[in-house]
Amino acid sequence: MSISVEAIYENGVLKPTQALPLMEHEHVRVTVHSTVEARLEAATEAERIVRRSYGLLG
C-alpha cells in the first residue's frame, strides 16, 4: 500500500495532518519532500526562464 499525506514537523516528530489507515506499531517506510524545497526549486526554474528570455523583446 502506498499513500501520500501532509505532515508537520514539531519537536522532532512528524505529525500527519490527517488520520492514517495503519495498525498500531506497524512499520512503514517514509520519504520526505519538503514543500519549502519545492517552492525554491520552482522559483529557481522561473528565474532560469526569465534569464533565458531576457532581451528577446525590444
C-alpha positions in Angstrom: 0.0 0.0 0.0 1.2 3.5 -0.8 -0.3 6.7 0.4 0.8 10.4 0.4 -0.1 12.7 3.3 0.8 16.2 4.5 2.6 16.3 7.9 4.0 18.9 10.2 7.4 18.5 11.9 7.2 19.6 15.6 9.6 18.8 18.4 11.4 16.2 16.4 8.3 14.3 15.4 6.4 14.2 12.1 2.7 14.7 12.8 0.3 13.8 9.9 -2.5 16.3 9.3 -5.0 13.5 8.8 -5.6 10.0 10.2 -3.6 7.2 8.7 -5.0 3.7 7.8 -2.3 1.9 9.8 -2.3 -0.6 12.6 -0.7 0.4 15.9 3.1 -0.3 15.9 3.0 -1.0 12.1 6.4 -0.4 10.4 6.4 1.9 7.4 8.9 3.5 5.1 8.9 7.3 5.0 10.1 9.6 2.2 10.1 13.3 3.0 9.7 16.0 0.4 9.9 19.5 1.9 7.3 21.9 0.5 9.8 24.8 1.1 12.3 23.0 -1.1 9.7 22.5 -3.8 8.9 26.2 -3.8 12.6 27.1 -4.0 13.1 24.8 -7.0 10.0 26.3 -8.7 11.4 29.8 -8.1 14.8 28.8 -9.5 13.2 27.3 -12.6 11.2 30.6 -13.1 14.5 32.6 -12.8 16.2 30.4 -15.4 13.3 31.0 -17.8 13.4 34.8 -17.3 17.2 34.9 -17.7 17.0 32.9 -21.0 14.3 35.1 -22.4 15.7 38.5 -21.2 16.3 40.9 -24.1 14.2 38.9 -26.7 11.6 41.8 -26.8 12.9 45.2 -27.8 
